[in-house]
Amino acid sequence: MKNQFLVIPNTLALTTGIIYVLCRVLVGLFPGVSVTIVRSWFHSIDFVKPGAWDTTASSFILGLISSVITAWVVGYIFISVRKMLVK
């Protein structure tokens, strides 16, 4: 039963990791489009100047690890709350 409980957090964490890596690849290939998309998500706030993205290997790894851990925790909380509400 414990393994089934962790399916949602593990799935969410793995999915987030895949999307994070894919996003990084797309940002590398299309930096101008990436800036436009990010600005549209945040109501046109200018976080960076186009072309000023300088992702280092360490910032990539930190972002990947922190986003995967955050997704796992969100999944764990989600399934815990769902289990509580089902009772």
N, C-alpha and C positions, 0 to 999 in steps of 0.2 A: 504493500500500500504506500509506503514511503517513496518508493521509486516513482509511482504514478503521481504523487504529490509534486515531485520536482520536474515533471515533464514540461509544464507550462513555463516555469522560470528558465529552464535549460533551453527550451525552444526559442523563447524571446531573446535570451542572451546570444545564442548562435545567430539568429536572424539579424540582430543588431550588429554583430561583428561583420557579417557578410555585407550588409548595407554600408557600414562604415568604410570598409575597404573599397567597395565599388564606388562610393561617393568620392573617396580620395583619388581614385583613378580618373574619374570624370572631371574633377577639379583640375587635375594635372593636364588633361587633354583639352578642356574647354574653360579656362579661367574666367574669361569675360562673361560667359553665360552663367557660370557658377555665381559670380558676384551679383548678377541681375536677379537670379532666383533667390539668393539669400536675402537681398534687399526687399524683394516682394513678400517674403515670409515675415519680415520684421517691419512692415509698414514704411518702407523706403528709408530706414535709418542707414546712414553710411558708416558701416563698421570699418571698412578698409577701402583704400584706393584700388581701382582695377589694376591687376598685375602685381600688387604688392604682397601677395600671399607668399610666405616663405615657410613652408612646412618642413621642419627638420625630422630626421628619423626618430629622435627622442620624443618630439611633440606628437608624431603620428602614433607611436607606441603608447604614450600616455593617454591620448585621446581614445585609442582603441580599447585599452584596458579599462579606463574609467567609464566609457559608454557601455561596455559589456557588463561590468559589475552593476552599474546603475540599472540596466535592463533586467538583470537577474533579480535584483532586489525588488523592482517594480512587479515582476512576475510572481515572486514569492509572496509579496503583500497582497497582490490581486487574488491569488489562489487561496490564501489564508482567509481573506474577507469573504470570498465566495463560499468557502467551506463553512464559515460561521453563519452566513445568511441562509444557506441551504438547510441547516439544522432547525 
